[in-house]
Amino acid sequence: MSLDYEKMSWTDVRDQFRTWREETGRHSEEVVQLWVAVLEDKVHKTGNERHLILEQVIIAALDTARFDIATECTKQLALEFPGSLRVMKFKAMRYEALEQYDEADEVLDAIIAKDETNAAPRKRKIAILKARGRRLEAIKELNEYLKKFMSDQETWHELCNMYLAEGEFGKAAFCMEEVLLHNPHSHLIHQRLAEIRYTMGGVENMESARTYYSQALKLNPHNLRALYGIYLCCNQLDNSRAVSSKRKELQKLSQWALEQLLSKQTIVPLEAAFGNLEIKSN
């Protein structure tokens, strides 16, 4: 985005900052440049928006590694709101951006001590563990977090991904089932759970995967990945002696899925798509 800083007044910059906040856009580089070029010396004129602008600049400064600007703006807020948890959060963010993780942990612990119901600092502590490569500790902390905030779907999803990275597919499936409880009509969650079960292998998991793929296709008839999954699951089960009584039904469903795939004239070759179905741990 190109802005002519020389022609912009401080009111223009204020209005531009407000627009970006309302659009939830960060525009970090532009925010920092406009702050330095125009608004830094005029921020006291912005009235009630001053604190919002300072917070916006802090985040933009951290994004662009302008720690001097972030520190100065944080100091201004700290002078007006000493002991504020919001200001402490920005201090922790600065330490984290500087990779001073021990100091960031201390500030986050102080925030949690003052407000045990605050979920954000607990998540930041887990993010720090991940940044340090301590994934097993991060998984442990995620489990502790979910004991207190059981309805946090985002965290269940994150824990699922971390279990997948560790090859713990059974635990990953459990996490995705929790997500499914909150979003029973999401075809993508049914598909994700089906993929995990398919990767686990075995007759029981293949049956489960086929069921989830079928539900995903029911919720979204255009979900080609679900069709691929149904075709693969049926072929796997058809080759298993344990379900010989259902062989005709499986062959019929497999043929139907293949016909549906061919009728859609997919661009991606079937073999390539099949190869992408299994979930591989990082």
Secondary structure, DSSP 4 states (H G I P E B T S, - for coil): ----GGG--HHHHHHHHHHHHHTT---HHHHHHHIIIIITTTGGGGGGGHHHHHHHHHHHHHHTT-HHHHHHHHHHHHHHSTT-HHHHHHHHHHHHHTT-HHHHHHHHHHHHHH-TT-HHHHHHHHHHHHHTT-HHHHHHHHHHHHHH-TT-HHHHHHHHHHHHHTT-HHHHHHHHHHHHHH-TT-HHHHHHHHHHHHHH-SHHHHHHHHHHHHHHHHH-TT-HHHHHHHHHHHHHHHT-GGGGGGHHHHHHHHHHHHHHHHHTT-SS-HHHHHHTSS----
